[in-house]
Amino acid sequence: MAIRDALLPEFDHEMGSTRRVIERVPAADLGWAPHEKSFNMGKLAWHVSNIPNWIHATLDASVFDLASMGDDVRTKEPASVDDVLKAFDESVKKAREKIAEQTDSALLSPWTLKKDGQEMFTMPKISVVRSFVMNHIIHHRGQLTVYLRLRNVPLPALYGPSADEG
């Protein structure tokens, strides 16, 4: 089995679960934050919706320097939950297509993250996709579920029943 064929079902599952969480974000709470150092709910949801775009930075190049990030990829204040969902759906569709194009040798080739020219880490692209992209989404999706719980929003079932859904 090709690596991409093993990865895509996991990607689909995690993106579907993530979409169900984003759908629960109350429009009235986009500006709410649990702490002054935390993203507000809208910015956190936007960040989650943008992470699948990192698949292209991972699979289209062998090095990425954080200093090269433009303002268009930075977290921003969304106008609505619909805007977040639209951005998420577009980024997931493009990311899935990019993963589906990959060969095993491409996914096993090295990728390096730098910050201002300083190497932070190098690992195989498949590891970057799973850790730096997918696990990153899962991490922030978890944060978003805590925000939702603090706002008394019922949580969707993700890896089995939630306290709100059987």
N, C-alpha and C positions, 0 to 999 in steps of 0.2 A: 504494500500500500504506500502510495506517495504521502509525504509528510503533510502536504496541503489537504489531502483527503481525510487525514486524521484531525487536522486543526479546524477545518471548516464547521463540523458539527458543534464543537465547543464554542467557536466564535458565534455561531447562530444562536446557541442557547444563551450565552452571556449577553448578547446584544438584545435578544428578546426580553430577558429579565430586566435589563437596564431600561428598555423602553417603557416597561410596565411601571417602573419606579418613577421615571420622568413624568409619565401621564398623571401621576398622583399629585404633582406639585400644584398647590393652590395658587391661582393667579394673584390673589390678594396678598400672598406671602412672599412674592419674589424678592422684596427688599428686606425680609426678616433674616436676622442672623442670631445664633445662640450666644455669641461672644464678640466683643469688639475686634478681636484678632482673626475671626473666622470670615470666610466668604459669606455673603448673604446667599439665600437659597437660589436666587436667580443666577448669580455668578457661578455657584457650584454646579447647578444644572447645566449651564452653558459649558463649563469646563468638561463635564462628563460627555456632553454632546460633541465636543471637539476632539477628544482623544482618539477616536478611530482615524482621524486624518493623519495621525502620526505613523500609520502603516506606510504611507507613501514616502515619508522622510526616512523610514527604515528600509524599505524594499527597493527604492529607486536610487539609493546612494550607499556608499560604504562608510561615510563619515558625516556627522552632523554636529555643527557648532552652535550652541545655544545663542551665541552672540549674533547669529545670522537671522534669528526669528524676527519677523516683521510684526507690526501692530495688528495685522489682520488675523494672526493666530493667537493673540493674547486673549485672556479671559475678558469678557465684556458683560455689560448689563443688558440682558435680553429685554425686548419690549413685551414679550408674551410667552406663555408656555408653548403656544403653537409655533412660535419662532424657534424655540429650543427643539421641539419635536421634528420640525422640518429640517433643521440643521443636522440633527442626529441621524435621521433617516437617510439624508444625502451622504453624510460621512460614512455611515455603515455600508451603504450600497457600494460606494467607490472602494472602500477598504476590502470588502468581500471580493469584489472583482479583481483587485490587485493580488490578494492572497491566492485566488483561484488560478492566476497566471503563473505562479511560481513553480520552479523545478526544485527537486531536493538539493541540488548543488547550490542554487541561489539561496535557499533558506539556510544552508549550512555555512555560507560564506560569512566572513567577519564583518562586524559593524562597530564603529567607534563613536562614542559621544564625547564631545569636547565642550569646554566652557572657556571662551576667550583664548582658544588655542591650546589649552591645557587638557590632556586626556583624562576623562573621568572613568571610563571603562571601555573594554572591547569584549564582545561576545558574539556568538553566531546569531544571525538575523532571526532565526526561529526563537531563540531565547529572548531576544529583544521584543518580538511580537508578543510572546506569552507573558513576560514579566513587565517590561516597561510600558506596554500598551494594554494588554488585557487585564493583568493584575492591577494595573493603575486604575482602570475603569472600575473594577470590582471594589477596590479600596474606596474610591470617591462615591460610588453607588452606595456603599455601606454608610458613609457619612451622610449622604442624602436621606437614607432611611431613618437615621437618628433624627435629622431635622424634621422629617415628616412625623415621626412619633411624638416629638416635642410639640408639634402643632396639632396633635390628635387626629392625624390623617391615617386611615386604615392602610396597612402595608400589604402589598401583594405577596403571594407565595413565591419564593425564589428557588430554594433547593429542597423544598418540601413545604408543608403547611406553615403559615404564619399564625400569629395569635388572632389575626383578623380574617384569614381565609383558610378553609380546610383543605 
